[in-house]
Amino acid sequence: MIIDTKKLQKAVIENKKKHNFNTTDVKFELLLLYGEVNELFQAWLKEDQENIDEELADIAIFLLGISEMLGSDLGEDIVKKMAINAKRKYINGKKIINDD
């Protein structure tokens, strides 16, 4: 399935507006994202697949919302970064060429 991340970003913001959630304070959203990552970690430690899936979705939703708040296109940014990563050289998991 192909997903239009830009549409998802807009939908996330619209849902946040509908529920009177934060749509302007990026620092606060990053803090909430950190909490969701911790919840994913806790679910992973418990091997709770249902919660793992839900927390992964929560993290993605926060990333999409933050991207929209910052005027970024998360899907485009991911594709660009994957292209950079594909060209990097690694030995035993360590980058050997600094091409940032």
TORBA-450010 format. One record per residue: residue in three letters; x, y, z of N, C-alpha, C in turn. Coordinates in steps of 0.2 Angstrom, whole numbers, padded with zeros to 4 digits, always signed. Each point is the difference from the previous one (the first is absolute). Layout:
% TORBA-450010
AlaXYZXYZXYZ;...
***
This chain:
% TORBA-450010
Met+0004-0006+0000-0004+0006+0000+0004+0006+0000;Ile-0001+0005-0004+0003+0006-0001-0003+0005+0005;Ile+0003+0004+0004-0003+0004+0005+0002+0007-0002;Asp-0004+0005+0000+0001+0007-0002+0001+0003+0007;Thr+0007+0001+0002+0001+0002+0007-0002+0008+0001;Lys+0000+0003-0006-0002+0007+0001-0007+0001+0002;Lys-0005-0005-0003-0007+0000+0002+0000-0002+0007;Leu+0004-0005+0002-0001-0002+0007+0002+0005+0005;Gln+0005+0004-0002+0003+0006+0004-0006+0004+0001;Lys-0004+0002-0005-0005+0005+0000-0006-0003+0004;Ala-0001-0007+0000-0005-0003+0003+0001+0000+0008;Val+0006-0001+0001+0003+0000+0008-0002+0007+0003;Ile+0002+0005-0004-0001+0007+0003-0007+0001+0000;Glu-0004-0002-0005-0008+0001+0001-0003-0003+0006;Asn+0003-0006+0001-0003-0004+0006+0002+0003+0006;Lys+0006+0003+0001+0003+0003+0006-0004+0007+0001;Lys-0002+0003-0006-0004+0006+0001-0007-0001+0002;Lys-0003-0006-0002-0007-0002+0001+0000-0002+0008;His+0005-0002+0003+0000-0002+0007+0004+0005+0004;Asn+0001+0006-0003+0003+0005+0004+0007-0002+0003;Phe+0004-0004-0004+0006-0002+0002+0005+0006-0002;Asn+0006-0001+0002+0006+0005-0002+0001-0001-0007;Thr+0001+0006-0004+0002+0000-0007+0005+0005-0001;Thr+0003+0003+0005+0005+0006-0001+0006-0001+0004;Asp+0000-0004+0006+0006+0000+0004+0004-0006-0002;Val+0005+0000-0004+0004-0005-0002+0004-0004+0006;Lys+0002+0005+0004+0004-0003+0006-0004-0005+0004;Phe-0007+0002+0001-0004-0004+0004-0002-0007-0004;Glu+0000+0001-0007-0002-0006-0004+0006-0005+0001;Leu+0006+0003+0000+0006-0004+0000+0001-0004+0007;Leu-0002+0003+0005-0001-0003+0007-0005-0005+0000;Leu-0006+0001-0003-0005-0005-0001+0003-0006-0004;Leu+0003+0001-0005+0003-0005-0005+0005-0004+0004;Tyr+0004+0003+0004+0005-0004+0005-0004-0005+0004;Gly-0006+0003+0003-0004-0005+0004-0002-0006-0004;Glu-0002+0001-0006-0003-0005-0004+0005-0005-0002;Val+0007+0002-0001+0005-0004-0001+0001-0005+0006;Asn+0000+0003+0006+0001-0003+0006-0006-0006+0001;Glu-0006+0002-0002-0006-0005+0000+0002-0006-0004;Leu+0003+0002-0006+0001-0005-0005+0006-0005+0003;Phe+0005+0003+0003+0005-0004+0004-0003-0004+0005;Gln-0004+0002+0004-0003-0004+0005-0004-0006-0003;Ala-0004+0002-0005-0004-0006-0003+0005-0005-0003;Trp+0005+0002-0003+0005-0004-0003+0003-0005+0006;Leu+0002+0003+0005+0002-0004+0006-0004-0005+0002;Lys-0007+0001+0000-0005-0004+0002-0002-0005-0006;Glu+0003+0001-0006-0002-0004-0006-0007+0000-0001;Asp-0003+0006+0001-0007+0001-0001-0002+0003-0007;Gln+0000-0004-0005-0001+0002-0007-0005+0004-0001;Glu-0006+0000+0003-0006+0004-0002+0002+0007+0003;Asn+0003+0001+0005+0002+0007+0003+0006+0002-0005;Ile+0005-0004-0002+0005+0002-0004-0003+0003-0006;Asp-0004-0003-0003-0003+0003-0007-0004+0006+0002;Glu-0003+0001+0005-0004+0006+0002+0005+0006+0001;Glu+0006-0002+0004+0005+0005+0001+0003+0002-0006;Leu+0002-0004-0004+0003+0002-0007-0004+0005-0003;Ala-0007-0002+0000-0005+0005-0004+0000+0006+0004;Asp+0000+0001+0006+0000+0006+0004+0007+0004-0002;Ile+0005-0003+0000+0007+0003-0002-0001+0003-0007;Ala-0002-0004-0005-0001+0003-0006-0005+0006-0001;Ile-0005-0001+0004-0005+0006+0000+0003+0006+0003;Phe+0004-0001+0005+0004+0006+0003+0005+0003-0005;Leu+0003-0004-0004+0005+0002-0005-0003+0003-0005;Leu-0006-0002-0002-0004+0003-0006-0002+0007+0002;Gly-0003+0000+0006-0002+0007+0003+0006+0005+0001;Ile+0005-0002+0002+0006+0004+0001+0002+0003-0007;Ser+0001-0005-0004+0002+0002-0007-0005+0005-0003;Glu-0006-0001+0001-0005+0005-0003+0001+0007+0004;Met+0001+0000+0006+0001+0006+0004+0006+0004-0002;Leu+0005-0004-0002+0006+0003-0003+0001+0001-0007;Gly-0006-0002-0004+0000+0002-0007+0004-0005-0004;Ser+0002-0006+0003+0004-0005-0004-0005-0005-0003;Asp+0003-0004-0005-0004-0005-0003+0004-0007+0003;Leu-0003-0003+0005+0004-0006+0003+0001-0005-0005;Gly-0004-0002-0005+0001-0005-0005+0006+0002-0004;Glu+0000+0006-0002+0005+0002-0005+0007+0000+0004;Asp+0000+0002+0006+0006+0000+0004+0003-0007+0002;Ile-0005-0004+0001+0002-0007+0001+0003-0003-0007;Val-0003+0001-0005+0003-0002-0007+0007+0003-0001;Lys+0001+0006+0001+0006+0004-0001+0006-0004+0005;Lys-0002-0001+0006+0004-0002+0005+0002-0007-0001;Met-0004-0004-0003+0001-0007-0002+0005-0001-0005;Ala-0001+0005-0005+0005+0001-0006+0007+0001+0003;Ile+0001+0005+0005+0006+0001+0003+0003-0006+0003;Asn-0004-0003+0004+0002-0006+0004+0002-0006-0005;Ala-0003+0000-0005+0002-0006-0005+0007+0001-0003;Lys+0002+0006+0000+0007+0002-0003+0005-0001+0005;Arg-0001+0000+0006+0005+0000+0006+0003-0007+0000;Lys+0007+0001+0002+0004-0006+0001+0000-0002+0007;Tyr+0000-0006+0002+0000-0003+0007+0004-0006+0000;Ile+0004+0000+0006+0003-0007+0001-0002-0001+0007;Asn-0002-0006+0001-0003-0003+0007-0005+0005+0003;Gly-0004+0003-0004-0005+0005+0002+0002+0007+0002;Lys+0007+0002-0002+0002+0006+0001+0002+0004-0006;Lys-0003+0006-0001+0001+0004-0006+0008+0001-0001;Ile+0002-0001-0006+0007+0001-0001+0002+0007-0004;Ile-0006+0002-0003+0001+0006-0004-0005+0005+0002;Asn+0002+0006+0002-0004+0006+0002-0002+0004-0006;Asp-0007-0002-0002-0002+0004-0006-0006+0004+0001;Asp-0001+0002+0007-0006+0004+0001+0000+0006-0003;
***
